Amino acid sequence: MITLSRGEWMGLPDLSFKDWIRMKRRNLRNDRSTAGDILNYYQYYVRNKRLQDNFVSGAVVKSVVKLSRSEESLPEKDNLWDIPEPKTDRPEDKSIFQVSGFIKNNSGTKQNFCVYAKNVVLATGTYDSPLKLGIQGEDLPFVYHQISALEEAVKTKKVHQDSDPVLIIGAGLTAADAILLAHHYNIPVIHAFRRRVNDPALIFNQLPQVMYPEYHKVHHMMKEQSVFKGGPYEGYMSLPEHHAVHFSDSKKCIFKDKNGQRKALSVSMTLILIGSNPNLSFLPENGKHLAVDTQKPVSSKRNPLEIDPFTYECLQEKGLYAVGPLAGDYFVRFVQGGALAVASSIQKSQKKPP
């Protein structure tokens, strides 16, 4: 899988991605990199800068609560591994955040933790809660909402070139990645989406063709292939302006087209890839009180957290910050700017006036 951004845009300070890729004796593709190379580069960066002690992997945060001066539960000092006993002596500074959760050990047991901090930065991304169609049969075992399900099915040979088609619903880049994966292994695909192929809002109509040839290939498939056999892309069927209506136990999907006519198709598995929302269940009201529109759920595209554009501090909660998709920054390359703004803001707030 190739990254959407140019490889050099993904680099971190004091160790450019180009230098690292040159060390590995590999080349960029159209100035883009594989997702695997980016992952390995970031892990190498942590080791190279000796930042391992700043990371706690496998932690699940259950609650982030701001404690006021009237409460009596603050510890004398932070303790990552043990929940401290309540203290009655009050610190002189401002209110503080209590971050609680657990870490699952290799043995499968859970170890509780509780951290106290003056500042908390939310950087959870937006892929935790896949969006659903909300139709009958969507909870059946052959219906999935993540591309990893297709990767696993290919690996275990649950789907193959002689199986019933894989149904992919959606017209974004994740759906395109799933189509490319299936096409690579000659797995038949039915691709259903609600928009017209030439809709200007489709992401494919907004990407430069030279830099993103694989996604334009998918767009071409969507345009040219409306039948299942024959044509330039055998094993792929495009269903533009189609709505999934119902999934049945017999692995059939009922569709409705733009004219209201229905059709039923048999599938081996279904991937509903229509986007996702962040999981902010550790915050009161799932973080709705921090959003631009407090009456609607948090969404990186439609309703991000309301932040100060210069400091990235949440306007509704002093000391709480947000970076990345939560703040409307969709690309990894933007995160550095947000992180720098947060670091600058916190550093300035800690300086005592002369």
N, C-alpha and C positions, 0 to 999 in steps of 0.2 A: 504494500500500500504506500502510495506516494503522498507526501504532505502537500497541503494546499498552498502554503507560503513557501517562498524561496528559502533554501537552506541557510543562507547567510543571515536572513532575518531572524532566525531562531537562535542565534548565538548569544552567549552570556559574557559578562565583562571579564576581561583579562585572559580569555582563552577562546579565540574565535572558532566557530564551527568549521570554517574552511581549513584552519590549521589542524584541527582534530581529524577531519576526514582525510587530509593529506597524510597524516600519521598512519591512518588505516589503509592507505594506498587504494582509496576508492574515489570514484568520481560522482558528481551530482548529475541528475537527469533533468535537462532543461532548467538548470539552476535549482531544482527541487531535490529533496532527499527522501529516503524511505523513512517511514515512521519508526522502524526498528533502529535505524542509525541515530535518530533524534533521541530516542529512549536511552540508548547506550551512551550517547554523548552527555546527557544530563546526569546519568549515574556516575560516569567518569568524572564529571565536573565536581560532584559532591565529594568524591574520594580525593581528587587532586587538591581541592581547597580545604580538605580536612574538616568537612562540615557534618560528618556522620552523627556526631553527638547532638546536633540541632534537629534531628529527625526522629520521630517515633512512628514506625510503620505498623499497620494493622490495628490502629486505634479507631474506635467508634465513639463519636461524641453524641451523648444523649441529651445534654442540656447546656445552654449558655444563659446564665442569669446574672443580671446586674444587682449587686447588693448595695443597699443604702447604709448610711451611718447608723440608722436605728436598729439594724439587724446585728446579731451577735454570733456570727459564725466564721469570722475570718481567722486564719492561722497566723502564727508569728512569721512563718516563711513558707514559700511555695514548696509543695511536695508532690512530685509527679505520680508516685506509685501508691501512696496510702492516703485515704481520706482522713484528714486530721480531725482531732477532737475540737469542738467549738471553743472559742476563746472569748473572754469578756473584755479584755483590754482592747481599746479601739485605736486604730492608727489615726494619725492626724490628717492624712491626705484625703483625696477625693474618694468617691465610691469605687468599687472594684468589681470585676467580672469573676464569676465562679463557673468554670468549665468542667463538666463531669462526664464520665463515660467509662468504657472498659476496653481492655486489650485482650484479644484472644491468643492464648499461648499455643505453642506447637502441640501440646497435649490435648488441646480443645477446651481447656478450662478458661474462665474469664477472670481477669484481674482488674478490679476497679481502680480508677484514678480520679483525682480532683486537682485542678490547677487554678490558681488565682492570678489574675493579671489586670493591670491598669488598662491595657488595650488588647483588643481581639481583632484579627483580620480574617474576614470570610473570603475563602478562595476555593470553594467547593466545586466550581464548574457548573455544568447544567445537564449532565447526562445520567443523573441518578434515577429519574422517574420518567420512563418513556410514555409518550402520549398514546392514548387508546381511542379507538373508533367509537366504543360504547355501543356495540351491536351484539345481538344474540350469538352465542357460541364463541365469543372472543377469548373465553377462558378455557377452551378445549386444549388438550395436551399437544396438538399439532400446530397451535398458533403461538408465535413468539413475537417479541418486541425488540430484540437486539440482534445485531449482525453476528455476534459470537455464536448464536445458536446454529447458524448456517455453517460457520467454520467447523464447529464440533460435528455436525451431521456429515460434512464432507470427509473429515478425518476418520470417522467411524464407519464410513460408507453407508450411512443411513439413507443418503440420497446419492444417485449416480446417473449416468447418461441414459439408463434404461428405466429409471423410476418415473412416476408421475411428475409433472412439472412442479417446481417450487414457485409459489405465488409470492410476489414481492409487491407490496402496496406502499406507494410514496413516490415523490418526484424530486427529492433532494439528493445531496451528495452521498449520504449514507446508503440510500436505496441504490444509487449508481454503483457504489462500491460492492454491494451485494450482487448486483447484476454482473459486474466484471468478474467477481469471484466465481460465480456459477458458470459463466461463459468460458472461463479458463479451464474448467473441468468438464466441459461439454454437458453440463446439467441443464435440462430444459427449464425454461422460465416463462411464467405468465406475469406480465408487468402491468399493474392497474394503477391509475392515478386520476385525480379529479380535474386537473387543468387541461387546457388545450396545449398541444405540443408547441405552438408558436406564441404562447402567452409570454409577454415581456417579463412577468414576475418570476418565471422559471429561472433558477440559478444558472442553468446551462446557457441561457441567452445573455448572461452577464460576464462570462469567463472568456478571456482571450484564447482563441483556438490554438495558437502556436504553443502556448505555455501549458495548456491543459488538454492535450489530444485525447486522452482516455475518456474524459467526461464528454467531449464532443462526439466521440464514437458512440457513447450511450445515447446521447441526444439524437444522433443520426438513426440509431436503431429504433428509438421511439417514433421517429417520423416515418420510417420506411416499412417497418414490419408490422402489419396488422393481421397477418395470417400466421398459422403455426408452422406449416411446412412450406418448403421452397423459399425463394427470395435470398437475399445476401446473408441473412443471419438465421440460419436454420436452427430450430430449437428455441426461438424467442418469439413471443407474441405480445404485442403492445395493445393495451386497452385504455386509450385516452378518454377522458370525460366519463369514467365509470366509477360507480360507488359500490363498495361492498355492503351488502344488506344483511347477510346471515351466513354463519358457518354451521355445518351439520356434523353429526357424529361420524358419518361415512366419508369424511374428508372432502366434502363438497363445499364450494363457495357460491353463493347466489349474488349476482351483480345486477345493477340497474344502470342502463346507459342514459345519455342526455335526453332521450326521447321517452324514458320511463319504461322501456322494454327490459325484461329480465332474462338472464341466462345463467345456467349452472355449469360449473367446471370442476372436474376432479383434480386434486392436488396431493402432493406428498407431504408438504409442510407449508406454512404461511409465515411470512415475515412482514409485520406491520411497522414500517420505518417512516414515521411521519413527524419526527421531532421528539423533544423531551423537555422536561422542566427540572429545575434544581430541587433537591430534597433539603428543605430547611426545617425539618420536623423538630430539631433541637432548639428552635426559637419559638417564643410565644406566637400563636396564630400562624405558624409556618412562615414567619417573617413578613406577613402582609402589612404590618404597621410600618415597615421600613420602605415599602415600595412607592413608586411614583403615584400609582393609584391604589390607595389603601383598601379599596373595596374589591380588588381583584387579586387572584393568586400571583405570586412572583413568576415572571417569565423573562428570560434574558432578551428576547426579541421584542416582546410587546409590553412588558411591565417590569423593568429592572429595578434594583434598589435605587433610591434617590440619594445621591452622594454630592458632596462638594467637588466640582470638577478639578480643583487644584490640589486638594488634599486626599480625596477619595474617602473622606469620613462620612458616615451615614448622617444625614441631616436630622433624623429623628432620634438618634442615639449617640450621644457624645462618647468618644473612646472606641466606638465600633466602626471598623472600616470594611470595604468590600473591593475586591479586584477581580479582573477577568470577566467572564460572561455575566456574573451577578451584577456588574456595574455597566454592562452593555458592551464590553470589549470582547469580541468574539474570537479573535485570533491570538495565538500564543505570543506572537511578536509584540502585542500591545501590553502584555502583562508587566514587562520590565518598567515601562513608564509608570504604571499604576503602583508598582512596588516601590519605586523611587519616591513617588509623591507621598506614599504612606510613611516611609522611613524618614523623609524630611519633616513631615508634620509631627511625628512622634518625637523626633530629636529636638525640634523647636519647643514643643510643649514641656520637655523635661528641663530645659534651660531655665535656671532661676533668674529673675530680674536682678540687675545690679543694685 
